[in-house]
Every structure is written in C-alpha cells, then in structure tokens.
Amino acid sequence: MVEEVRAEMVASVWKVVAVLGEVIAPGDTLVILDSMKMEIPVLAEEGGRLTELAVAEGDVVQEGDLIALLESVEPAVPA
C-alpha cells in the first residue's frame, strides 16, 4: 500500500526533515511549509518507507501537489 502525502495549501517548502529511504512512523514530520510567516509541519498519517520526496527546500507547492510517497513496510517475522 502506498500513501500519497499532498499539500493542503499554497506554501513554500521551508525545510525538508525526512530522508529518502527512511522508515517513517505515523505522526512523523516529513517537511515544514511556510505560509504567511507561519511554519506548518506536514505529518505522515501512516507509517512506511519514504520512497519518493517530490519537493525540495525553497519549492512552492499548490494545494493538492504531491509532497511524498510512503510505501508500507512489512513487519519482520521472528525466525
């Protein structure tokens, strides 16, 4: 399963926090947007591996633009 993380408003990407390939937990901050001098963290709703980061610091995103893709990670099965 893949979770698409999309921008909820027009804003600038102030800071990219997550690292490509990193396993993200639900609620982790992926990027921080800046809109009207307010910092808005973009959080992962689901956990998973960050397989695509579609923005970079300084980019401007529009409402609905793709920010990141998270792919489900299967839990390790004990041997």
TIPAVEX-43297 format. One record per residue (C-alpha): residue number from 1; residue in one letter; x, y, z. Coordinates in Angstrom, 1 decimal, padded with zeros to 4 digits. Layout:
! TIPAVEX-43297
<site k="NUM" r="A" c1="X" c2="Y" c3="Z"/>
...
! end
This chain:
! TIPAVEX-43297
<site k="1" r="M" c1="000.0" c2="000.0" c3="000.0"/>
<site k="2" r="V" c1="001.3" c2="003.5" c3="-000.9"/>
<site k="3" r="E" c1="000.3" c2="006.7" c3="001.0"/>
<site k="4" r="E" c1="000.4" c2="009.9" c3="-001.0"/>
<site k="5" r="V" c1="001.2" c2="012.9" c3="001.1"/>
<site k="6" r="R" c1="-000.2" c2="016.1" c3="-000.6"/>
<site k="7" r="A" c1="-000.1" c2="019.8" c3="000.2"/>
<site k="8" r="E" c1="-003.2" c2="021.2" c3="001.9"/>
<site k="9" r="M" c1="-002.5" c2="024.8" c3="001.0"/>
<site k="10" r="V" c1="-000.3" c2="027.1" c3="-001.1"/>
<site k="11" r="A" c1="003.0" c2="027.4" c3="000.7"/>
<site k="12" r="S" c1="006.8" c2="027.4" c3="000.4"/>
<site k="13" r="V" c1="008.8" c2="024.4" c3="001.5"/>
<site k="14" r="W" c1="010.9" c2="025.8" c3="004.3"/>
<site k="15" r="K" c1="012.6" c2="022.7" c3="005.5"/>
<site k="16" r="V" c1="012.8" c2="019.0" c3="004.4"/>
<site k="17" r="V" c1="013.0" c2="016.9" c3="007.6"/>
<site k="18" r="A" c1="012.7" c2="013.3" c3="006.3"/>
<site k="19" r="V" c1="015.3" c2="011.4" c3="004.4"/>
<site k="20" r="L" c1="014.6" c2="009.4" c3="001.3"/>
<site k="21" r="G" c1="014.6" c2="005.7" c3="002.2"/>
<site k="22" r="E" c1="013.9" c2="006.3" c3="005.9"/>
<site k="23" r="V" c1="011.2" c2="004.4" c3="007.7"/>
<site k="24" r="I" c1="008.7" c2="006.9" c3="008.9"/>
<site k="25" r="A" c1="006.3" c2="006.4" c3="011.8"/>
<site k="26" r="P" c1="002.7" c2="007.7" c3="011.9"/>
<site k="27" r="G" c1="002.9" c2="011.4" c3="013.0"/>
<site k="28" r="D" c1="006.5" c2="012.0" c3="012.0"/>
<site k="29" r="T" c1="007.2" c2="015.3" c3="010.3"/>
<site k="30" r="L" c1="008.2" c2="015.0" c3="006.6"/>
<site k="31" r="V" c1="008.6" c2="018.6" c3="005.7"/>
<site k="32" r="I" c1="007.8" c2="022.0" c3="007.2"/>
<site k="33" r="L" c1="005.9" c2="024.5" c3="005.0"/>
<site k="34" r="D" c1="006.0" c2="028.3" c3="005.4"/>
<site k="35" r="S" c1="002.8" c2="030.3" c3="004.6"/>
<site k="36" r="M" c1="002.3" c2="033.9" c3="005.7"/>
<site k="37" r="K" c1="005.3" c2="033.6" c3="008.2"/>
<site k="38" r="M" c1="003.7" c2="030.5" c3="009.8"/>
<site k="39" r="E" c1="005.5" c2="027.2" c3="010.0"/>
<site k="40" r="I" c1="003.2" c2="024.3" c3="009.2"/>
<site k="41" r="P" c1="004.6" c2="020.7" c3="009.7"/>
<site k="42" r="V" c1="003.4" c2="018.1" c3="007.2"/>
<site k="43" r="L" c1="002.9" c2="014.8" c3="009.1"/>
<site k="44" r="A" c1="002.7" c2="011.2" c3="007.9"/>
<site k="45" r="E" c1="-000.7" c2="009.8" c3="008.6"/>
<site k="46" r="E" c1="000.5" c2="006.2" c3="008.1"/>
<site k="47" r="G" c1="003.9" c2="004.7" c3="008.7"/>
<site k="48" r="G" c1="006.1" c2="003.4" c3="005.9"/>
<site k="49" r="R" c1="009.3" c2="003.8" c3="003.9"/>
<site k="50" r="L" c1="009.8" c2="007.2" c3="002.2"/>
<site k="51" r="T" c1="010.1" c2="006.1" c3="-001.4"/>
<site k="52" r="E" c1="009.7" c2="009.5" c3="-003.1"/>
<site k="53" r="L" c1="010.2" c2="013.1" c3="-002.0"/>
<site k="54" r="A" c1="008.7" c2="015.3" c3="-004.6"/>
<site k="55" r="V" c1="009.8" c2="018.7" c3="-003.1"/>
<site k="56" r="A" c1="013.0" c2="020.4" c3="-002.1"/>
<site k="57" r="E" c1="013.6" c2="023.4" c3="000.2"/>
<site k="58" r="G" c1="012.5" c2="026.6" c3="-001.5"/>
<site k="59" r="D" c1="009.9" c2="025.0" c3="-003.7"/>
<site k="60" r="V" c1="006.4" c2="026.5" c3="-003.8"/>
<site k="61" r="V" c1="003.6" c2="024.0" c3="-003.6"/>
<site k="62" r="Q" c1="000.0" c2="024.4" c3="-004.6"/>
<site k="63" r="E" c1="-003.0" c2="022.8" c3="-002.8"/>
<site k="64" r="G" c1="-003.0" c2="019.1" c3="-003.8"/>
<site k="65" r="D" c1="000.6" c2="018.9" c3="-005.0"/>
<site k="66" r="L" c1="002.4" c2="015.7" c3="-004.2"/>
<site k="67" r="I" c1="004.9" c2="016.1" c3="-001.4"/>
<site k="68" r="A" c1="005.9" c2="012.5" c3="-000.7"/>
<site k="69" r="L" c1="005.1" c2="008.8" c3="-001.2"/>
<site k="70" r="L" c1="005.3" c2="006.3" c3="001.7"/>
<site k="71" r="E" c1="005.3" c2="002.6" c3="001.0"/>
<site k="72" r="S" c1="004.1" c2="000.1" c3="003.6"/>
<site k="73" r="V" c1="006.8" c2="-001.8" c3="005.4"/>
<site k="74" r="E" c1="006.1" c2="-005.4" c3="006.3"/>
<site k="75" r="P" c1="007.0" c2="-006.2" c3="009.9"/>
<site k="76" r="A" c1="009.9" c2="-008.5" c3="010.4"/>
<site k="77" r="V" c1="008.8" c2="-012.1" c3="011.2"/>
<site k="78" r="P" c1="010.8" c2="-013.7" c3="014.0"/>
<site k="79" r="A" c1="012.7" c2="-016.8" c3="013.0"/>
! end
